[in-house]
Amino acid sequence: MNDSGMLTVAYLANQFPSPVEPYVTDEILELRSRGVRVIAGSVYKAVVGDPEAAGSKCSPEIVLQTIRIRLIIGAAWLCFTKGLRVLSLLARVLCRGTEPLTQRTKALAHTFLGAYYAAALRKRSVGHIHVHHGYFGSWVGMVAAKLLGISYSVTLHGSDLLLHARYLDTKIGESRFCITVSEYNRGQILAHYPQNDPGKIVVCRLGVELEPLLSLTAPRKLSPVFELLSAGRLHPVKDHAFLVKACASLKAHGVNLRCLIAGEGPERAHLESLIRKLELEETVELLGHLPRERLDLLLDQTDLVVLTSRSEGIPLVLMEAMARGKIVLAPNITGIPELVIDGKTGFLFEPGSENSLVNRILSIRTGLLAATTEEYRRRNEGTKPHSPGMAGRARSGFDWIRHAARSHVMHNFNRARNLESFSDLFIERVAPQIESPTREDLVLQQI
């Protein structure tokens, strides 16, 4: 608590505002709406010219990438005067674990960056630090909390837990509580780090804004071109190359398709080369980063939304597509089956199997084509649907999946409701442990 009695927390993210991580801004604004003073921090500067950053209601007060001499001096002083508080962390880096020398060296550098972050927070009456994502920013936040003598917590998503779990034993162990986005993730944490109290590992699902989505209906179009849409960072973990190769196989099967990939990232050059190599220039298009309105329009117009990631939390793009009544296809990995229930709210394919992906797309295309063809025939002729038969079953089957998908998102991935749950949990777990020392000091003063 600060002098005014307001709960003050520092919230650190890798980079924000970010178009691919809107939930960071959502959580900060929700906490502020509850009367919590949140000092927003970002490891990296926002991307110059990013429309999300320009229009964001939340800007970082502290950017660690922006180095200031006085904070470097303050960090050195903290290390000198409070260094014993992080001795156990240094021992973990230098003496335990199987991390290679390069990772240990980076951890030492990140330890000083944690001291730098602590110096930036030292005079701001911060009682708790929360870090979103388990990458090196969580080490920075943990070190800062130790030096300041306060608590810290962390949110884990997907690849930060499943692919890049460096020092997570310490990051989770030192946290007051650890939030994660799926039951699958919680199970992984408890299985790999059983020394932690299960009560400190809690699930807070992400969600999407439903009000503007649930009024929309998936448009039915009779077109010779089958349209696929994939949205996400062009990063190896998203594995868009896998989708591009599947498009080559679909084309070889005689499918007239168009695949649109929305997003930007380090894999763009590789994907462009692969598209040329497979002669898919007229089939696959890299759209780059799209404004929200354009992406919404594409979601409405596409036949099938496809995700091919190797690791995920629970992707927002699938939630949005399902809330719009779109058919989705995703790999059967991590927490995705908690959102996409195969054959009920969408479809899953065997991860890493191009045959499984291609066969699923072919099957979905056949069913959608039969359903829309029957509906157009019925509308034009003014006849009732043929209940028996493939077309009637396909139409009713896909309609049921769309309905079930929308209902599932509405009840379990409602952004407003889940943000309220996040804030309830956060305040419940943070406020008492900040207030307690204040009460103890008053008693000591009376004695």
C-alpha positions as CSV (number, residue, x, y, z in Angstrom):
1,M,0.0,0.0,0.0
2,N,1.2,3.5,-0.7
3,D,0.6,6.5,1.6
4,S,-2.9,7.1,0.3
5,G,-3.9,3.5,1.1
6,M,-4.0,2.4,-2.6
7,L,-2.6,-1.0,-3.5
8,T,0.3,-0.4,-5.8
9,V,1.7,-3.1,-8.1
10,A,4.3,-3.1,-10.9
11,Y,3.2,-5.1,-14.0
12,L,6.0,-6.1,-16.4
13,A,5.6,-7.5,-19.9
14,N,8.0,-8.3,-22.7
15,Q,6.6,-5.7,-25.0
16,F,3.4,-3.7,-25.0
17,P,1.2,-2.4,-26.3
18,S,1.3,-5.3,-28.7
19,P,-1.2,-6.3,-31.4
20,V,-0.6,-10.0,-30.6
21,E,-0.9,-9.6,-26.8
22,P,-4.0,-7.4,-26.1
23,Y,-4.6,-9.3,-22.9
24,V,-1.7,-7.5,-21.2
25,T,-3.4,-4.1,-21.7
26,D,-6.7,-5.6,-20.7
27,E,-5.4,-6.9,-17.4
28,I,-3.7,-3.6,-16.5
29,L,-6.8,-1.6,-17.3
30,E,-9.0,-4.0,-15.3
31,L,-6.8,-3.7,-12.2
32,R,-6.9,0.0,-12.5
33,S,-10.7,0.0,-12.7
34,R,-10.7,-1.8,-9.4
35,G,-8.7,1.0,-7.7
36,V,-5.3,-0.7,-8.0
37,R,-2.4,1.6,-8.9
38,V,-0.5,-0.2,-11.7
39,I,2.9,0.9,-12.8
40,A,3.1,-0.6,-16.3
41,G,6.5,-1.7,-17.5
42,S,7.9,-3.2,-20.7
43,V,11.2,-4.8,-21.4
44,Y,11.2,-3.7,-25.0
45,K,9.9,-0.5,-26.7
46,A,6.7,-0.8,-28.6
47,V,7.2,-1.2,-32.4
48,V,7.4,2.2,-34.1
49,G,4.4,2.9,-36.2
50,D,2.4,0.1,-34.6
51,P,-1.3,1.2,-34.8
52,E,-2.1,-0.8,-31.7
53,A,0.6,1.1,-29.7
54,A,-0.6,4.5,-31.1
55,G,-4.2,3.9,-30.2
56,S,-3.6,2.1,-26.9
57,K,-5.2,3.3,-23.7
58,C,-2.2,2.0,-21.7
59,S,1.4,3.0,-22.1
60,P,4.4,1.8,-20.2
61,E,5.8,4.1,-17.5
62,I,9.1,2.1,-17.5
63,V,10.9,0.7,-20.5
64,L,13.9,-1.3,-19.6
65,Q,15.4,-1.1,-23.1
66,T,15.8,2.7,-22.4
67,I,18.9,2.8,-20.3
68,R,19.4,5.7,-17.8
69,I,22.7,6.4,-16.1
70,R,21.2,7.3,-12.7
71,L,19.3,4.0,-12.7
72,I,22.5,2.1,-13.5
73,I,24.1,3.8,-10.4
74,G,21.0,3.0,-8.4
75,A,21.1,-0.7,-9.5
76,A,24.8,-0.9,-8.5
77,W,24.0,0.5,-5.1
78,L,21.1,-2.0,-4.6
79,C,23.4,-4.8,-5.5
80,F,26.0,-3.6,-3.0
81,T,23.5,-3.0,-0.1
82,K,20.9,-5.7,-0.7
83,G,22.9,-8.3,-2.7
84,L,22.5,-11.0,0.0
85,R,18.8,-11.1,-0.9
86,V,19.5,-12.5,-4.4
87,L,22.4,-14.8,-3.2
88,S,20.1,-17.9,-3.6
89,L,19.3,-16.9,-7.2
90,L,22.9,-16.4,-8.1
91,A,23.7,-19.9,-6.5
92,R,21.0,-21.4,-8.8
93,V,22.5,-19.8,-11.9
94,L,26.1,-20.7,-11.0
95,C,25.9,-24.0,-9.2
96,R,22.7,-25.9,-10.1
97,G,20.8,-27.0,-13.1
98,T,21.8,-28.1,-16.6
99,E,21.6,-24.8,-18.5
100,P,24.5,-24.2,-20.9
101,L,27.2,-21.5,-20.1
102,T,25.6,-19.1,-22.6
103,Q,22.2,-19.2,-20.7
104,R,24.0,-18.8,-17.3
105,T,25.8,-15.8,-18.6
106,K,22.6,-14.2,-19.8
107,A,20.9,-15.0,-16.5
108,L,23.7,-13.0,-14.7
109,A,23.1,-10.1,-17.0
110,H,19.4,-10.3,-16.4
111,T,20.1,-10.3,-12.7
112,F,21.6,-6.9,-13.0
113,L,18.7,-5.8,-15.2
114,G,16.5,-6.9,-12.3
115,A,18.5,-4.6,-10.1
116,Y,18.0,-1.8,-12.7
117,Y,14.2,-2.4,-12.6
118,A,14.2,-2.4,-8.8
119,A,16.0,1.0,-8.9
120,A,13.3,2.3,-11.2
121,L,10.6,1.2,-8.8
122,R,12.3,1.9,-5.5
123,K,10.6,5.2,-4.7
124,R,7.2,4.3,-6.0
125,S,5.7,2.4,-3.0
126,V,5.3,-0.8,-5.0
127,G,4.1,-3.7,-2.9
128,H,4.1,-6.5,-5.5
129,I,5.5,-7.2,-9.0
130,H,3.6,-9.2,-11.6
131,V,5.3,-10.4,-14.8
132,H,3.4,-11.6,-17.9
133,H,5.2,-14.5,-19.6
134,G,7.9,-16.7,-18.2
135,Y,10.7,-15.5,-20.5
136,F,13.7,-13.6,-19.1
137,G,11.4,-10.7,-18.0
138,S,10.2,-13.0,-15.2
139,W,13.7,-13.4,-14.0
140,V,14.1,-9.6,-14.1
141,G,10.9,-9.1,-12.1
142,M,11.8,-11.8,-9.6
143,V,15.2,-10.3,-8.9
144,A,13.6,-6.8,-8.5
145,A,11.1,-8.1,-6.0
146,K,13.8,-9.8,-4.0
147,L,15.9,-6.7,-3.8
148,L,12.9,-4.6,-2.8
149,G,11.8,-7.1,-0.3
150,I,8.3,-7.6,-1.9
151,S,6.4,-10.5,-3.5
152,Y,6.1,-11.3,-7.2
153,S,3.9,-13.4,-9.4
154,V,4.0,-14.7,-13.0
155,T,1.7,-15.6,-15.8
156,L,2.7,-18.5,-18.0
157,H,1.2,-19.1,-21.5
158,G,2.5,-21.7,-23.9
159,S,6.0,-21.7,-25.3
160,D,7.4,-19.9,-22.2
161,L,6.4,-23.0,-20.3
162,L,6.6,-25.8,-22.8
163,L,9.5,-24.9,-25.1
164,H,11.6,-22.3,-23.2
165,A,11.3,-23.3,-19.6
166,R,14.6,-21.9,-18.5
167,Y,14.9,-21.5,-14.7
168,L,11.2,-22.1,-14.3
169,D,11.8,-24.2,-11.2
170,T,13.1,-21.0,-9.5
171,K,10.7,-18.6,-11.2
172,I,7.7,-20.6,-10.0
173,G,9.2,-21.5,-6.7
174,E,9.9,-17.9,-5.8
175,S,6.4,-16.7,-6.9
176,R,3.7,-15.9,-4.4
177,F,1.3,-17.4,-7.0
178,C,1.6,-18.5,-10.7
179,I,-1.2,-17.9,-13.2
180,T,-1.6,-20.0,-16.3
181,V,-4.1,-20.0,-19.1
182,S,-5.2,-23.7,-19.4
183,E,-5.8,-26.8,-17.3
184,Y,-3.2,-28.5,-19.5
185,N,-0.6,-26.0,-18.5
186,R,-1.4,-26.3,-14.8
187,G,-1.0,-30.1,-15.1
188,Q,2.4,-29.7,-16.7
189,I,3.6,-27.3,-14.0
190,L,2.5,-29.6,-11.2
191,A,4.0,-32.7,-13.0
192,H,7.4,-31.0,-13.7
193,Y,7.6,-28.9,-10.5
194,P,5.9,-31.0,-7.9
195,Q,7.7,-29.2,-5.0
196,N,5.2,-26.3,-5.4
197,D,1.9,-26.1,-3.5
198,P,-0.9,-26.9,-6.0
199,G,-2.9,-24.0,-4.5
200,K,-0.5,-21.4,-5.8
201,I,-0.9,-22.6,-9.5
202,V,-4.2,-21.2,-10.7
203,V,-5.9,-21.1,-14.1
204,C,-7.2,-17.8,-15.5
205,R,-8.5,-18.2,-19.0
206,L,-8.1,-15.5,-21.6
207,G,-11.1,-14.4,-23.6
208,V,-12.6,-12.3,-26.3
209,E,-15.1,-9.4,-26.3
210,L,-18.3,-11.2,-27.2
211,E,-20.9,-8.5,-27.6
212,P,-19.9,-7.4,-31.2
213,L,-19.2,-11.0,-32.2
214,L,-22.2,-13.0,-31.2
215,S,-24.5,-10.9,-33.3
216,L,-22.6,-12.0,-36.4
217,T,-23.5,-15.0,-38.4
218,A,-21.1,-17.0,-40.5
219,P,-21.8,-16.1,-44.1
220,R,-22.6,-18.9,-46.5
221,K,-21.0,-18.5,-49.9
222,L,-21.0,-20.8,-52.9
223,S,-17.6,-20.3,-54.5
224,P,-15.3,-22.6,-56.5
225,V,-12.3,-21.3,-54.4
226,F,-11.9,-22.8,-50.9
227,E,-10.5,-20.1,-48.6
228,L,-8.2,-20.8,-45.7
229,L,-7.1,-18.2,-43.1
230,S,-4.3,-18.4,-40.6
231,A,-3.4,-15.5,-38.3
232,G,-0.4,-15.2,-36.0
233,R,3.2,-14.1,-35.8
234,L,5.5,-15.4,-38.5
235,H,7.6,-17.3,-36.0
236,P,9.0,-20.8,-36.1
237,V,6.8,-21.9,-33.2
238,K,3.7,-20.9,-35.3
239,D,4.9,-23.3,-38.1
240,H,3.3,-21.6,-41.0
241,A,5.7,-23.5,-43.3
242,F,3.8,-26.6,-42.3
243,L,0.6,-25.0,-43.6
244,V,2.3,-23.9,-46.8
245,K,3.5,-27.4,-47.5
246,A,0.0,-28.7,-46.8
247,C,-1.3,-26.2,-49.4
248,A,1.0,-27.8,-52.0
249,S,-0.5,-31.2,-51.2
250,L,-4.0,-29.9,-51.5
251,K,-3.2,-28.3,-54.8
252,A,-1.9,-31.7,-56.0
253,H,-5.2,-33.2,-55.0
254,G,-6.9,-30.8,-57.4
255,V,-8.3,-28.4,-54.7
256,N,-8.9,-24.9,-55.9
257,L,-7.9,-23.0,-52.8
258,R,-6.6,-19.7,-51.5
259,C,-4.6,-19.5,-48.3
260,L,-4.2,-16.2,-46.5
261,I,-1.6,-15.8,-43.7
262,A,-2.0,-12.7,-41.6
263,G,0.9,-11.6,-39.4
264,E,4.5,-10.4,-39.5
265,G,7.7,-11.7,-38.0
266,P,11.2,-13.2,-38.6
267,E,10.0,-16.2,-40.7
268,R,8.7,-14.0,-43.5
269,A,11.7,-14.4,-45.8
270,H,11.8,-18.2,-45.3
271,L,8.1,-18.4,-46.0
272,E,8.4,-16.3,-49.2
273,S,11.2,-18.6,-50.4
274,L,9.2,-21.7,-49.7
275,I,6.1,-20.3,-51.5
276,R,8.2,-19.6,-54.6
277,K,9.9,-23.0,-54.4
278,L,6.5,-24.8,-54.3
279,E,5.1,-22.5,-57.0
280,L,2.3,-21.3,-54.7
281,E,2.5,-17.6,-55.5
282,E,-1.1,-17.7,-56.8
283,T,-2.3,-19.8,-53.9
284,V,-0.7,-18.6,-50.7
285,E,-0.5,-14.9,-49.8
286,L,1.4,-13.3,-46.8
287,L,-0.7,-10.4,-45.8
288,G,1.6,-8.9,-43.1
289,H,0.2,-7.2,-40.0
290,L,-3.4,-6.2,-40.6
291,P,-5.5,-3.6,-38.8
292,R,-8.3,-5.0,-36.7
293,E,-11.0,-4.1,-39.1
294,R,-9.3,-5.9,-42.0
295,L,-8.7,-9.0,-40.0
296,D,-12.3,-9.1,-38.9
297,L,-13.5,-8.8,-42.5
298,L,-11.3,-11.8,-43.5
299,L,-12.6,-13.9,-40.6
300,D,-16.1,-13.2,-41.8
301,Q,-15.3,-14.2,-45.4
302,T,-13.1,-17.2,-45.0
303,D,-14.3,-20.8,-45.2
304,L,-11.9,-22.3,-42.6
305,V,-9.6,-20.9,-40.0
306,V,-6.5,-23.0,-39.6
307,L,-3.8,-23.0,-36.9
308,T,-0.6,-25.0,-37.3
309,S,1.4,-24.0,-34.2
310,R,3.8,-26.4,-32.5
311,S,3.1,-24.8,-29.1
312,E,0.3,-22.6,-27.8
313,G,-1.6,-21.4,-24.8
314,I,-5.2,-21.1,-26.0
315,P,-5.2,-18.8,-29.1
316,L,-7.4,-15.7,-29.2
317,V,-7.8,-16.0,-32.9
318,L,-9.6,-19.3,-32.5
319,M,-11.9,-17.9,-29.9
320,E,-12.8,-15.0,-32.1
321,A,-13.4,-17.2,-35.1
322,M,-15.6,-19.6,-33.1
323,A,-17.6,-16.7,-31.6
324,R,-18.2,-15.6,-35.2
325,G,-19.6,-19.0,-36.1
326,K,-16.6,-20.1,-38.2
327,I,-15.3,-23.6,-38.5
328,V,-11.8,-24.0,-37.1
329,L,-9.0,-26.6,-37.5
330,A,-6.1,-26.8,-35.1
331,P,-3.5,-29.2,-33.8
332,N,-4.3,-31.5,-30.9
333,I,-1.7,-30.0,-28.6
334,T,-1.5,-28.3,-25.1
335,G,-4.6,-26.5,-24.1
336,I,-6.2,-26.2,-27.5
337,P,-8.6,-29.2,-27.0
338,E,-10.1,-27.3,-24.0
339,L,-11.4,-24.8,-26.6
340,V,-11.6,-26.9,-29.8
341,I,-13.4,-30.1,-28.9
342,D,-12.9,-32.3,-31.9
343,G,-16.1,-32.8,-33.9
344,K,-18.1,-30.7,-31.4
345,T,-16.8,-27.1,-31.4
346,G,-14.3,-27.5,-34.3
347,F,-11.8,-30.0,-35.6
348,L,-8.3,-31.2,-34.6
349,F,-5.6,-32.8,-36.5
350,E,-2.6,-34.9,-35.4
351,P,0.3,-32.6,-34.7
352,G,3.2,-32.9,-37.1
353,S,1.2,-35.0,-39.6
354,E,0.8,-33.4,-42.9
355,N,-1.5,-36.2,-44.0
356,S,-3.8,-35.6,-41.0
357,L,-4.0,-31.9,-41.7
358,V,-4.6,-32.4,-45.5
359,N,-7.2,-35.1,-44.9
360,R,-9.1,-33.0,-42.4
361,I,-9.2,-30.0,-44.7
362,L,-10.4,-32.2,-47.6
363,S,-13.1,-33.7,-45.4
364,I,-14.2,-30.2,-44.1
365,R,-14.3,-28.8,-47.6
366,T,-16.4,-31.7,-48.8
367,G,-18.9,-31.2,-46.0
368,L,-19.1,-27.4,-46.3
369,L,-19.5,-27.6,-50.1
370,A,-22.3,-30.2,-49.8
371,A,-24.1,-28.1,-47.2
372,T,-23.9,-24.8,-49.0
373,T,-24.8,-26.4,-52.3
374,E,-27.9,-27.9,-50.8
375,E,-28.9,-24.6,-49.1
376,Y,-28.5,-22.6,-52.3
377,R,-30.6,-25.1,-54.2
378,R,-33.3,-25.0,-51.5
379,R,-33.4,-21.2,-51.5
380,N,-33.6,-21.0,-55.3
381,E,-36.3,-23.6,-55.6
382,G,-38.2,-22.7,-52.4
383,T,-38.2,-26.3,-51.2
384,K,-37.7,-27.8,-47.8
385,P,-34.4,-29.4,-46.9
386,H,-33.9,-33.1,-47.6
387,S,-33.5,-34.3,-44.1
388,P,-31.9,-37.6,-45.0
389,G,-28.9,-37.6,-47.3
390,M,-25.4,-36.3,-47.1
391,A,-26.2,-32.6,-47.8
392,G,-28.9,-32.4,-45.1
393,R,-26.7,-34.1,-42.5
394,A,-23.7,-32.0,-43.4
395,R,-25.6,-28.8,-43.1
396,S,-27.2,-29.7,-39.7
397,G,-23.8,-31.1,-38.5
398,F,-21.8,-27.9,-39.3
399,D,-24.6,-25.7,-38.0
400,W,-24.5,-27.6,-34.7
401,I,-20.7,-27.2,-34.5
402,R,-21.0,-23.5,-35.1
403,H,-23.7,-23.2,-32.4
404,A,-21.7,-25.3,-30.0
405,A,-18.5,-23.3,-30.7
406,R,-20.2,-19.9,-30.0
407,S,-21.9,-21.3,-26.9
408,H,-18.6,-22.7,-25.6
409,V,-16.7,-19.4,-26.1
410,M,-19.6,-17.4,-24.6
411,H,-19.6,-19.5,-21.4
412,N,-15.9,-20.2,-20.9
413,F,-13.9,-17.6,-22.9
414,N,-15.8,-14.4,-22.2
415,R,-13.2,-11.6,-21.8
416,A,-15.2,-9.4,-19.5
417,R,-16.0,-12.2,-17.1
418,N,-12.5,-13.7,-17.2
419,L,-10.9,-10.3,-16.5
420,E,-13.1,-9.9,-13.5
421,S,-12.0,-13.4,-12.3
422,F,-8.4,-12.4,-12.9
423,S,-8.7,-9.2,-10.8
424,D,-10.6,-10.9,-8.0
425,L,-7.8,-13.5,-7.8
426,F,-5.1,-10.9,-8.0
427,I,-6.4,-8.6,-5.4
428,E,-7.4,-11.5,-3.1
429,R,-3.8,-12.9,-3.2
430,V,-1.8,-9.7,-3.2
431,A,-3.7,-7.2,-0.9
432,P,-3.6,-9.3,2.3
433,Q,0.1,-10.0,2.2
434,I,0.9,-6.3,1.6
435,E,-1.5,-5.1,4.4
436,S,-0.2,-7.6,6.9
437,P,3.3,-6.1,7.6
438,T,1.6,-2.6,8.1
439,R,-0.6,-4.0,10.8
440,E,2.4,-5.7,12.4
441,D,4.4,-2.5,12.5
442,L,1.5,-0.7,14.2
443,V,1.4,-3.4,17.0
444,L,5.2,-3.1,17.4
445,Q,4.9,0.7,17.7
446,Q,2.3,0.4,20.4
447,I,4.5,-2.1,22.4
